[in-house]
Amino acid sequence: QVQLVESGGGLVQPGGSLRLSCAASGSDFSTDTMGWYRQAPGKSRDMVAVITSGGKAIYTDSVKGRFTISRDNTKNTVSLQMNSLKPIDTAVYYCSTKRRFEVEPYYWGQGTQVTVSS
């Protein structure tokens, strides 16, 4: 049984920061690619950042320079440090796990709400 549990979401003012965390269990965490996706109301779920088992990170253009994804393979956790937050970052953020050489994640967390508003 794979479980991905997100935490750290909340309400923050524009320009503020949040750190999201995802605790994984029941998966091949150390060899999987982990990711953060987000979905705003009425919008599709889009990739924010992914990180391979070796630590290579890829970001969507809109968050480059503001967000940092990291992982701790000893704790089976992946984090997303979000700085300089903007209202357009408001969304439900989902943690995902993906097999190497596969296109789509095979499991998703329940999501955590991030709201950026004054």
Buried (B, 14 or more C-beta within 10 A) or exposed (E): EBEBBBBBBEEBEEEBEBBBBBBBEEBEBEEBBBBBBBBBEEEEBEBBBBBBBEEEEBBBEEBEEBBBBBBEEEEBBBBBBBBEBEEEBBBBBBBBBBBEEEEEBEBBBEBBEBBBEE
